[in-house]
Amino acid sequence: MEAAWPLVYRRPVMQTGLPFDGQSPIALITGGARRVGAAIAEALAAAGFDLLLTRRDSVKEADALAERLRTSGRTVAVRHLDLNHPGLVTATGEAYAAALPRLDVLVHNAARYAPTPLETIEADAAAALYRINALSPLLLTARLSPLLRQSPLPGGGAVVCLGDIHAMGRPRRHHAAYAMSKAAVVELVRSLARDLAPEVRVNGIAPGVVLWPDDGPEADPALQRRYTARVPLQRVGTPAELAETVRWLALDARFVTGEFIRLDGGRSLA
């Protein structure tokens, strides 16, 4: 059943191609076209949110997801955004801040995951991981914070960042640059929680495996079995479980800010 959302704050819609009227809460999800991002979109749509989804290359997946969610009565817009270009991210954030009638939830889901062995590591590759995983979420949040501060939801606006348990004391070999970028997200959450209080809550989720990669070494079934054997709950998570945690932080965790939830079946303990 769709919630009855308060309409304390709603700006006039500017003619910029975004279809929102502001009568329902709006969530922006980066990397919202597929895999975990799509699960988050589905969970927030079911909770009554209209959605602004960004994607880089997943055009067909994004369009199919948007059409499916529209059939359930939600308003959904899909826009291209490359987080590897901070100047573009800043300009996009400013454009959204001017165009959206409201913004209630911002989910930083998009990320790049890639090995950087020390023998072959290059500055450009390491810097790209930092730009995509840490710097661009900071810039986008900064530009959208005036809208988030004015959210009329009972718990105020919410920012949810996705981290990684392997950047919180369980580093993987050959992933130093990635781990550094995701470790920066932990401090991003803590810093923004102070900067945006009391109007906006900022929290993070550090998943273990909730969905195996489509290709690469971690798509190997034998590796997956070895990893799962080290998880105390003896299974990996699911995108739906991660999406439900995002929804909880966005809507129900009204006295929680500056925290990271480890969603890993106990893997951090083993």
Buried (B, 14 or more C-beta within 10 A) or exposed (E): EEEEBEEEBBEEBEEEEBEBEBEBBBBBBBBBBBBBBBBBBBBBBBBBBBBBBBBBEBEEBBBBBBEBBBEEEBBBBBBEBBBBBBEBBBEBBBBBBEBBBBBBBBBBBBBBBBBBEEEEEEEEBBBBBBBBBBBBBBBBBBBBBEBBBBBBBEBBBBBBBBBBBBBBEBBEEBBBBBBBBBBBBBEBBBEBBEEBEEEBBBBBBBBBBBBBEEEEEBEEEEEBEEBBEEBEEEEBBEBBBBBBBBBBBBBEBEEBBBBBBBBBBEBBEE
